[in-house]
Amino acid sequence: MSTYECHFINGTERVRLVVRNIYNREQFAHYDSDVGVYVGDTLYGEIQARYWNSDPERMERRRAEVDLVCRRNYKLFSPFSVERRVPPSVSISLVPSSSQPGPGRLLCSVMDFYPAPVQVRWFQDGQELPEHVVATDVVPTGDWSYQVLVLLEIPPRRGVTYSCQVEHVSLEHPLSRHWEMPPDTVCSKILVGVGGFVLGLVFLVLGLGFYLREKSS
């Protein structure tokens, strides 16, 4: 099996072709257009490389593939790869932490963007948090897009606004998502219960007063 790789620098100003020859998942030889000859990667590959290098027709054909394969395909596929721009979708979620105490940690999910280079930063009340940030590698999703996850390791605090800011070539301006810790659920239930009790007491007093007034009349 042979695989072809075309490497481009500054468009097609400089083009490098790499052909890898693989058998049983092992690369035994390869051709690099910058070198101009086959190079053996195994003992068998060295023997095969010498045989291929001694074939003038094969070598002439291989050298011509820089133009026939790489430069030609660049013109065909650059609108879908080099020039393609897809903006990311950004969301913030609170994820539990099994190793550290607290309410959890904030995770910024940056999904479905192209091309791969991206910058993700965390802010707390407008101040950047360059430390305590852990990010995964930017990985392909299999559909011509990429994703990255960026975790803020410090636990969020109530009354503080956290922001995840993303910069990408597809965006005219940085894209930000904001997150604040919701009110305490237990306190909210207590307040709702107290409010309901007070409201019920008011209606009871009004009803009792109306009843006494009707009875006295």
C-alpha positions in Angstrom: 0.0 0.0 0.0 1.2 3.5 -0.8 0.0 6.8 0.7 0.6 10.2 -0.9 1.2 13.4 1.2 1.4 16.8 -0.4 2.9 19.6 1.8 2.4 23.2 0.7 4.3 26.2 1.8 2.9 29.7 0.9 0.3 28.2 -1.5 2.1 26.3 -4.2 5.3 28.4 -4.0 7.0 25.4 -2.5 5.5 21.9 -2.8 6.8 18.7 -1.2 5.6 15.2 -2.1 6.0 12.3 0.3 5.0 8.8 -0.8 5.0 6.2 2.0 5.2 2.5 1.2 3.5 0.3 3.9 3.1 -3.4 4.3 1.4 -5.1 7.3 1.1 -1.6 9.0 4.8 -1.0 8.8 6.5 1.6 6.6 9.3 -0.1 4.8 10.3 2.7 2.4 9.4 6.2 1.3 10.0 8.7 -1.4 10.6 12.4 -0.5 10.7 14.9 -3.3 13.0 17.1 -1.3 15.5 14.2 -1.3 14.7 13.0 -4.8 15.2 9.3 -4.3 13.6 6.4 -2.4 14.8 5.7 1.2 14.5 2.3 2.9 13.1 2.3 6.4 13.7 -1.4 6.9 16.2 -4.0 5.7 13.7 -5.1 3.0 12.9 -1.5 2.3 16.6 -0.7 1.6 16.7 -3.5 -1.0 13.4 -2.3 -2.6 14.6 1.4 -2.6 17.7 0.5 -4.5 15.7 -1.4 -7.0 13.2 1.5 -7.5 16.0 4.1 -7.7 17.6 2.2 -10.5 14.5 2.5 -12.6 14.7 5.8 -14.6 11.1 5.7 -15.8 9.7 5.2 -12.3 11.9 8.0 -10.9 10.9 10.4 -13.7 7.2 9.6 -13.1 7.6 10.1 -9.4 9.3 13.5 -9.8 6.6 14.6 -12.2 3.9 13.9 -9.6 4.8 17.0 -7.7 3.0 18.9 -10.4 0.6 16.3 -11.7 -0.7 15.3 -8.2 0.1 18.0 -5.7 -0.2 21.3 -7.6 -3.1 20.1 -9.7 -5.1 18.8 -6.6 -4.3 22.1 -4.8 -6.3 24.0 -7.3 -9.2 21.6 -7.1 -9.5 21.2 -3.3 -8.3 24.6 -2.0 -11.8 26.1 -2.0 -12.9 23.3 0.3 -9.8 23.2 2.5 -7.4 26.1 2.4 -10.1 28.8 1.9 -12.8 27.0 3.9 -13.9 28.9 7.1 -16.4 27.5 9.6 -17.1 29.4 12.9 -17.1 27.5 16.2 -20.1 26.8 18.5 -19.2 27.6 22.1 -20.9 26.5 25.3 -20.1 26.4 29.0 -21.1 23.6 31.3 -20.5 22.8 35.0 -18.9 19.3 35.3 -18.4 17.4 38.6 -14.8 17.0 40.0 -14.1 13.7 41.7 -10.5 14.8 42.8 -11.2 18.2 44.2 -13.9 19.5 46.6 -16.4 22.2 45.5 -19.4 22.5 43.2 -17.5 21.3 40.2 -15.4 22.9 37.4 -16.4 24.9 34.3 -15.8 23.4 30.9 -15.8 25.4 27.7 -16.7 23.3 24.7 -15.6 24.7 21.3 -17.0 22.6 18.6 -17.4 22.2 14.8 -14.8 24.8 13.6 -12.5 24.9 10.6 -9.5 25.3 10.1 -7.8 23.9 13.2 -5.9 26.9 14.8 -7.9 28.4 17.6 -7.3 30.3 20.8 -9.5 29.8 23.9 -9.2 32.0 27.0 -11.0 32.1 30.4 -12.0 35.3 32.2 -13.3 36.1 35.7 -15.2 39.3 36.0 -13.3 40.6 32.9 -9.9 39.6 34.1 -8.1 36.9 32.2 -7.2 33.7 34.0 -4.0 32.4 32.3 -3.3 29.8 35.0 -5.5 27.0 36.2 -6.6 26.2 32.6 -6.2 22.8 31.1 -7.0 22.1 27.4 -7.3 19.0 25.3 -5.6 18.8 21.9 -7.5 20.2 19.0 -8.9 17.0 17.4 -10.7 16.3 14.2 -14.3 15.2 14.4 -14.3 13.2 11.2 -16.6 15.6 9.2 -14.0 18.3 8.2 -14.3 20.1 11.5 -12.4 20.3 14.8 -13.2 20.5 18.5 -11.3 21.4 21.7 -12.3 21.3 25.4 -10.8 23.8 27.9 -11.3 23.3 31.6 -11.1 25.9 34.3 -9.6 24.1 37.3 -10.6 26.6 40.0 -14.1 26.1 41.4 -16.6 28.9 40.5 -17.8 31.3 43.1 -21.2 32.8 43.6 -21.6 36.4 42.4 -18.8 36.1 39.9 -19.1 36.1 36.1 -17.0 33.7 34.1 -16.4 34.1 30.4 -15.0 31.8 27.8 -13.5 33.7 24.8 -12.7 32.1 21.5 -10.6 33.6 18.7 -10.7 32.0 15.3 -10.0 33.0 11.7 -13.7 32.6 10.8 -14.7 35.2 13.3 -14.5 39.0 12.8 -14.5 39.5 16.5 -13.8 37.2 19.5 -16.8 35.1 20.5 -17.6 35.0 24.2 -19.9 33.0 26.4 -20.7 34.0 30.0 -21.7 31.9 33.0 -22.8 32.7 36.5 -23.6 30.3 39.4 -27.3 30.0 39.8 -29.0 30.8 43.2 -28.6 28.2 45.9 -31.5 25.7 45.4 -32.0 25.0 49.1 -32.2 28.7 50.0 -34.5 29.3 47.1 -36.9 26.5 48.3 -36.8 28.0 51.8 -37.6 31.4 50.5 -40.5 30.1 48.4 -41.8 28.2 51.3 -41.7 31.2 53.6 -43.3 33.4 50.9 -46.1 30.8 50.5 -46.6 30.7 54.3 -46.8 34.5 54.6 -49.2 34.7 51.6 -51.4 32.0 53.1 -51.4 33.8 56.4 -52.5 37.0 54.8 -55.4 35.3 53.0 -56.3 33.6 56.3 -56.4 37.0 58.2 -58.4 38.6 55.4 -60.8 35.7 55.2 -61.3 35.7 59.0 -61.9 39.5 59.1 -64.4 39.2 56.3 -66.2 36.4 58.1 -66.3 38.3 61.4 -67.6 41.4 59.6 -70.4 39.4 57.9 -71.3 37.7 61.2 -71.5 41.0 63.2 -73.7 42.5 60.5 
